[in-house]
Amino acid sequence: MLVHSRRARWVVRAVFFALFLPVFALPFLVILAASFATNWSGALPSGATLTHYQDIAQGDSLSALTTSLLTAVAASAFALAIGTWAALAAQRMDRRLRRVVDALFMLPVAVPSVVVGLSLLVAFSEPPLLLNGTREIVVVAHTVLVTAFAHQSVSAALARLDPAYEQSAASLGARPSYVLWHVKLPLLLPSLTAAAGLCFALSMGELSATMMLYPPDWLPLPVKIFGTTDRGALFAGAALAVVLMVTTLAVLLGVSRIRTKASYR
């Protein structure tokens, strides 16, 4: 640790928990408590019930969760493929052109996501690419929003990658395609899985652009949470939020295990 004194370490830990609990942990605990409540008139919720979760199991909320999962998986796969390809291509460019590529990929992150949604709505509302009102445009929007993170993660991993592995394989007569698939990409696997997990988590929680684009038959869970709470059903919305958080965390834990195994390899 950077702090060697025992007393100083206790002070640092106390400050950390003093900041962590009210800023990060407490909001999640409030949402969790509200998901089991029927009313909240005092300092704490009251009327413990499982009705909100039973309604999720019986209603169309599971369909919304499935929609979010399918959208996040598709967007993460596309973003990982595009971001990795762009990072590998930019590695062989000169520094000035590489900065231009990085700026282009970071542009959707630099502007509000509602602007990205509006731009896609305008761009794909006329033939020959008429995607307005389809589920595909939601996947495209999520892909555009999360590709920057995949590109940056892979670019950073490539910068740390020792070129000796690639040079050794090439000196032994390996073709560039063989070096890419059997040397470089396996070495990048921990970073690829980390980028995929980040893209998945961001896609699962995306709301602003989705609100502008989603068709009636493709309702993601964040949009349903917004609609539920907007109608005043705060406790039901809290239960939906808990389901969204638990599902996202479960997938990220699975991805982290894959990443750990890849690191050991």
C-alpha positions as CSV (number, residue, x, y, z in Angstrom):
1,M,0.0,0.0,0.0
2,L,1.0,3.6,-0.5
3,V,0.3,4.3,3.2
4,H,2.7,2.5,5.5
5,S,1.5,3.7,8.9
6,R,-1.2,1.6,10.6
7,R,-2.9,4.7,11.9
8,A,-2.8,6.3,8.5
9,R,-4.3,3.2,6.9
10,W,-7.2,3.2,9.3
11,V,-7.8,6.8,8.5
12,V,-7.8,6.1,4.8
13,R,-10.2,3.2,5.2
14,A,-12.5,5.3,7.4
15,V,-12.5,8.1,4.7
16,F,-13.1,5.5,2.0
17,F,-16.1,4.0,3.8
18,A,-17.5,7.4,4.7
19,L,-17.5,8.3,1.0
20,F,-18.4,4.9,-0.4
21,L,-21.4,4.1,1.7
22,P,-23.5,7.3,1.1
23,V,-22.4,7.9,-2.5
24,F,-22.3,4.4,-4.0
25,A,-23.7,1.7,-1.6
26,L,-26.6,3.6,-0.1
27,P,-28.5,4.3,-3.3
28,F,-28.4,0.6,-4.3
29,L,-29.6,-0.4,-0.8
30,V,-32.5,2.1,-1.1
31,I,-33.5,0.6,-4.4
32,L,-33.3,-2.9,-3.0
33,A,-35.4,-2.0,0.1
34,A,-38.0,-0.2,-2.1
35,S,-38.4,-3.3,-4.3
36,F,-39.8,-5.2,-1.3
37,A,-42.0,-2.4,0.0
38,T,-45.6,-1.5,-0.4
39,N,-45.3,2.1,1.0
40,W,-42.7,4.4,2.3
41,S,-44.0,7.1,4.6
42,G,-41.2,7.2,7.2
43,A,-37.5,6.9,7.2
44,L,-37.6,3.3,6.2
45,P,-39.9,1.3,3.9
46,S,-42.7,-0.7,5.3
47,G,-45.1,-3.4,4.2
48,A,-42.7,-6.1,3.0
49,T,-43.9,-8.0,0.0
50,L,-42.8,-10.1,-2.9
51,T,-45.7,-9.0,-5.1
52,H,-43.4,-6.8,-7.3
53,Y,-41.2,-9.7,-8.2
54,Q,-44.2,-12.0,-8.7
55,D,-45.6,-9.5,-11.1
56,I,-42.3,-9.5,-13.0
57,A,-42.4,-13.3,-13.4
58,Q,-46.0,-13.2,-14.6
59,G,-46.0,-10.1,-16.8
60,D,-44.2,-8.8,-19.8
61,S,-41.1,-7.7,-17.8
62,L,-39.3,-11.0,-18.7
63,S,-39.8,-10.2,-22.3
64,A,-38.2,-6.8,-21.8
65,L,-35.3,-8.4,-19.9
66,T,-34.8,-10.8,-22.8
67,T,-34.9,-7.9,-25.3
68,S,-32.2,-6.1,-23.3
69,L,-30.0,-9.2,-23.1
70,L,-30.3,-9.9,-26.9
71,T,-29.6,-6.2,-27.7
72,A,-26.6,-6.1,-25.3
73,V,-25.1,-9.3,-26.6
74,A,-25.5,-8.3,-30.3
75,A,-24.2,-4.8,-29.7
76,S,-21.3,-6.1,-27.7
77,A,-20.3,-8.6,-30.4
78,F,-20.5,-6.0,-33.2
79,A,-18.7,-3.4,-31.1
80,L,-15.9,-5.9,-30.2
81,A,-15.4,-7.0,-33.8
82,I,-15.4,-3.4,-35.2
83,G,-13.3,-2.0,-32.3
84,T,-10.7,-4.8,-32.5
85,W,-10.5,-4.5,-36.3
86,A,-10.0,-0.7,-36.1
87,A,-7.4,-1.0,-33.4
88,L,-5.4,-3.5,-35.3
89,A,-5.6,-1.4,-38.5
90,A,-4.7,1.8,-36.6
91,Q,-1.7,0.1,-35.1
92,R,0.0,0.2,-38.5
93,M,-0.9,3.8,-39.3
94,D,1.3,6.8,-38.5
95,R,0.6,8.7,-35.2
96,R,-1.3,11.6,-36.8
97,L,-3.7,9.3,-38.7
98,R,-4.1,7.1,-35.6
99,R,-5.3,10.1,-33.6
100,V,-7.9,10.9,-36.2
101,V,-9.2,7.3,-36.0
102,D,-9.3,7.5,-32.2
103,A,-11.2,10.8,-32.4
104,L,-13.8,9.4,-34.8
105,F,-14.5,6.4,-32.5
106,M,-14.7,8.7,-29.4
107,L,-17.1,11.1,-31.1
108,P,-20.3,9.2,-30.1
109,V,-19.1,9.3,-26.5
110,A,-18.3,13.0,-26.6
111,V,-21.8,14.0,-27.5
112,P,-25.0,13.2,-25.5
113,S,-26.5,9.8,-26.4
114,V,-29.8,11.5,-27.3
115,V,-27.9,13.2,-30.2
116,V,-26.7,9.8,-31.4
117,G,-30.3,8.5,-31.3
118,L,-31.6,11.6,-33.2
119,S,-28.8,11.3,-35.8
120,L,-29.6,7.6,-36.5
121,L,-33.3,8.4,-36.6
122,V,-32.8,11.0,-39.3
123,A,-30.1,9.0,-41.2
124,F,-32.2,5.7,-41.4
125,S,-35.6,7.1,-42.0
126,E,-35.4,7.1,-45.8
127,P,-34.5,4.4,-48.4
128,P,-32.2,2.7,-49.2
129,L,-31.5,2.0,-45.5
130,L,-34.9,2.3,-43.9
131,L,-34.4,1.1,-40.3
132,N,-36.7,3.5,-38.5
133,G,-39.2,1.5,-36.4
134,T,-37.2,-1.7,-36.5
135,R,-35.3,-3.5,-33.7
136,E,-32.2,-3.4,-35.8
137,I,-31.9,0.4,-35.4
138,V,-31.8,-0.2,-31.6
139,V,-28.9,-2.6,-32.0
140,V,-27.1,-0.1,-34.3
141,A,-27.5,2.7,-31.8
142,H,-26.1,0.6,-28.9
143,T,-23.2,-0.6,-31.1
144,V,-22.4,3.0,-32.0
145,L,-22.4,4.1,-28.4
146,V,-20.2,1.2,-27.0
147,T,-17.8,0.6,-29.8
148,A,-15.5,3.4,-28.6
149,F,-14.9,1.5,-25.3
150,A,-14.0,-1.7,-27.2
151,H,-11.7,0.3,-29.5
152,Q,-9.9,2.0,-26.6
153,S,-9.5,-1.2,-24.6
154,V,-8.0,-3.1,-27.4
155,S,-5.8,-0.2,-28.5
156,A,-4.4,0.1,-25.0
157,A,-3.7,-3.6,-24.9
158,L,-1.9,-3.5,-28.2
159,A,0.3,-0.7,-27.0
160,R,1.4,-2.9,-24.1
161,L,1.8,-6.0,-26.2
162,D,5.4,-7.1,-26.6
163,P,6.2,-7.2,-30.4
164,A,8.7,-9.9,-29.8
165,Y,6.0,-12.6,-30.0
166,E,4.8,-11.5,-33.3
167,Q,8.3,-11.1,-34.7
168,S,9.4,-14.5,-33.5
169,A,6.4,-16.2,-35.2
170,A,7.0,-14.2,-38.4
171,S,10.7,-15.2,-38.3
172,L,9.7,-18.8,-38.2
173,G,7.8,-18.5,-41.4
174,A,4.3,-17.9,-40.0
175,R,1.9,-16.0,-42.3
176,P,0.4,-12.8,-41.1
177,S,-3.0,-14.4,-40.8
178,Y,-1.6,-17.2,-38.7
179,V,0.2,-14.7,-36.5
180,L,-3.0,-12.7,-36.0
181,W,-5.3,-15.7,-35.1
182,H,-2.8,-17.8,-33.2
183,V,-0.4,-15.3,-31.6
184,K,-1.8,-11.8,-31.3
185,L,-5.5,-12.4,-30.6
186,P,-4.9,-15.1,-27.9
187,L,-2.5,-12.6,-26.2
188,L,-5.3,-10.0,-26.4
189,L,-8.0,-12.4,-25.0
190,P,-8.1,-10.9,-21.5
191,S,-8.5,-7.4,-22.9
192,L,-11.1,-8.6,-25.3
193,T,-13.2,-10.2,-22.6
194,A,-12.9,-7.1,-20.4
195,A,-14.0,-4.9,-23.4
196,A,-16.9,-7.2,-24.1
197,G,-18.1,-7.1,-20.5
198,L,-17.9,-3.3,-20.4
199,C,-19.8,-3.0,-23.7
200,F,-22.4,-5.4,-22.4
201,A,-22.9,-3.4,-19.1
202,L,-23.2,-0.1,-20.9
203,S,-25.7,-1.5,-23.4
204,M,-27.8,-3.0,-20.7
205,G,-28.3,0.4,-19.0
206,E,-28.6,2.6,-22.1
207,L,-31.8,4.7,-22.1
208,S,-31.6,8.1,-23.8
209,A,-31.0,7.0,-27.4
210,T,-33.2,3.9,-27.0
211,M,-36.1,6.0,-26.0
212,M,-36.0,7.7,-29.4
213,L,-35.6,4.6,-31.4
214,Y,-37.3,1.5,-29.9
215,P,-40.3,0.0,-31.7
216,P,-43.4,-1.3,-29.8
217,D,-42.3,-4.9,-30.2
218,W,-38.7,-4.3,-29.0
219,L,-39.0,-2.8,-25.5
220,P,-35.7,-3.0,-23.5
221,L,-35.9,-3.2,-19.7
222,P,-34.5,0.3,-19.0
223,V,-37.3,1.9,-21.1
224,K,-39.8,-0.2,-19.1
225,I,-38.3,0.9,-15.9
226,F,-38.6,4.5,-17.0
227,G,-42.2,4.0,-18.0
228,T,-43.1,2.2,-14.8
229,T,-41.7,4.9,-12.5
230,D,-43.1,7.7,-14.7
231,R,-46.6,6.3,-14.0
232,G,-45.9,6.5,-10.3
233,A,-45.2,2.8,-9.6
234,L,-41.9,3.4,-7.9
235,F,-41.8,0.2,-6.0
236,A,-42.5,-1.9,-9.1
237,G,-39.8,0.1,-10.9
238,A,-37.4,-0.5,-8.1
239,A,-37.9,-4.3,-8.5
240,L,-37.3,-4.1,-12.2
241,A,-34.1,-2.1,-11.5
242,V,-32.9,-4.8,-9.1
243,V,-33.5,-7.5,-11.7
244,L,-31.6,-5.4,-14.3
245,M,-28.6,-5.0,-11.8
246,V,-28.5,-8.6,-10.8
247,T,-28.7,-9.8,-14.4
248,T,-25.9,-7.5,-15.5
249,L,-23.7,-8.4,-12.5
250,A,-24.2,-12.1,-13.2
251,V,-23.1,-11.8,-16.8
252,L,-20.1,-9.7,-15.8
253,L,-19.1,-12.3,-13.2
254,G,-19.2,-14.9,-15.9
255,V,-17.1,-12.7,-18.2
256,S,-14.6,-12.1,-15.4
257,R,-14.1,-15.8,-14.9
258,I,-13.4,-16.2,-18.6
259,R,-11.0,-13.3,-18.4
260,T,-9.2,-14.9,-15.4
261,K,-8.8,-18.2,-17.3
262,A,-7.5,-16.3,-20.3
263,S,-5.0,-14.5,-18.2
264,Y,-3.6,-17.7,-16.8
265,R,-3.3,-19.1,-20.4
